[in-house]
Amino acid sequence: MNTKVEKYGVKAVHRPKIKATKELDLSGALGQQIIKSETKLALRTHVQTFKKLAYM
């Protein structure tokens, strides 16, 4: 990454890795609701991708 950026005359800056601070408990009714809603969002967002994968 650094060499790619420096080719264009921009100085590369080191960014620290950000670790997740929260943990999601996906067990139980609330967890099932989260999984269902995220799945619906992914299916709605990537409709064409899933169609292409289905017909490969």
Secondary structure, DSSP 8 states (H G I E B T S, - for coil): -HHHHHTTT------------------HHHHHHHHHHHHHHHHHHTHHHHHHHHT-
